[in-house]
Amino acid sequence: MTTATPSPRAKSRLADRIFSGTTVFAGSLILAALAAVAVFLIAQSIPALVADPAELKGSPSSFWAYVAPLAFGTVWAAFLALLMALPVSIGIALFISHYAPRRVAQGLGYIIDLLAAVPSVVFGLWGIKILAPAVTPLYDWLVNNLGWFPLFAPPVSGTGRTILTVAIVLAVMIIPIITAVTREVFLQTPRLHEEAALALGATRWEMIQVAVLPFGRPGMISAAMLGLGRALGETMVVAMVLSPAALITFVLTSSQNPSTIAGNIALNFPEAHGVGVNALVATGLILFAITLVINSIARVVINRRKAFSGAN
């Protein structure tokens, strides 16, 4: 009886060792940077967590009472923006990938990529100078006709600088990001899957339902999380457009709106001192935790949907 001799291992070359070491160092550097940020935020937040609430801005009953409206405003504005941006982005991506002629699709693709690179301060200027005055009559109509609905309860803002206006601007900002990612995912749908659906008599829309959308679901979730991350951490738009107040409310058209963590840091950091600086850093830690939790949930959802990839 003969035993199989193990095959000799390929000799490791210098270039392979250099490349392997470089990739390991790059991955470790990302983890080290994330850990360093977390350690810095925690260390700088401790003085605010144990300080007398009277030393915090507005003299809240506790630090958590101070940060609760900011955390709520951050999640609420980002959720509204994602709610408006995601369907539009998916529609644009489907049009570019499966409906538009080649030249039109290429032109729209270039425009989407350019919009993703526009600075946020430009969107902020557009929001405060153009969008806010334009939507004020709409807010008046909503409050007068739908004031019984909690989201449009009176009184109405006379300037249009509301949480809904901020959400609209944020939605416009994240549409290019979500569209660019979902477009590339839809274009990677296996051609055989599409042709098989069409060969069985499906219309183009039915083919998209049974082949393109299931294949691109993990990519759509990832794109949505990228856009949500941009909306959660946006600073300039909130600081320029919103009229903030320290409260928790779901009303979309009121002149009193909850601020966001990033916007509050941008507005108050220049004049903060002592424990005030630590309090702002502590709110940054809360934002860090919110972003980490949301992305972790998205990763769990993506892993559960990974069974159908179209390529395995």
QUIJOSUL-V292337 format. One record per helix or strand of 2 or more residues. SS is the DSSP state (a for helix, b for strand). FROM is the first residue (numbers start at 1). TO is the last residue. If there is no record, write none. Layout:
SS:FROM:TO + SS:FROM:TO
//
This chain:
a:14:50 + a:53:55 + a:63:99 + a:102:115 + a:120:146 + a:150:152 + a:163:187 + a:191:199 + a:204:232 + a:236:241 + b:244:245 + b:257:258 + a:261:271 + a:275:304
//
